[in-house]
Amino acid sequence: MNTEYRHTSNNRIQPYGPIARPGISLLDNSLFIALAKTLWAIEIRPLLGQAGNECALATSEEAYEGCITVPKPFQLRSVPRGQEFD
């Protein structure tokens, strides 16, 4: 079994050499556009507390764990940017 992996021009690892996938660029671009439109239409905000105030996110050094900087899990809410998006 061939365990050598080859990188293709579109940053995908394929175990048995290049495989013709003519629609992969269209898929990549479509997913990027869908994600960009979603992020454009919403604001990502912290959760609301009991009094209706936004909870503070932990930004100290204790908010990260391990030798690779990865934030600890946190909760958030998404709010439409304008009335036309409700």
Helices and strands as residue ranges (DSSP letters): E 6-7, E 13-14, H 24-41, E 42-46, G 61-63, E 64-65, E 70-71, E 76-80, G 83-85
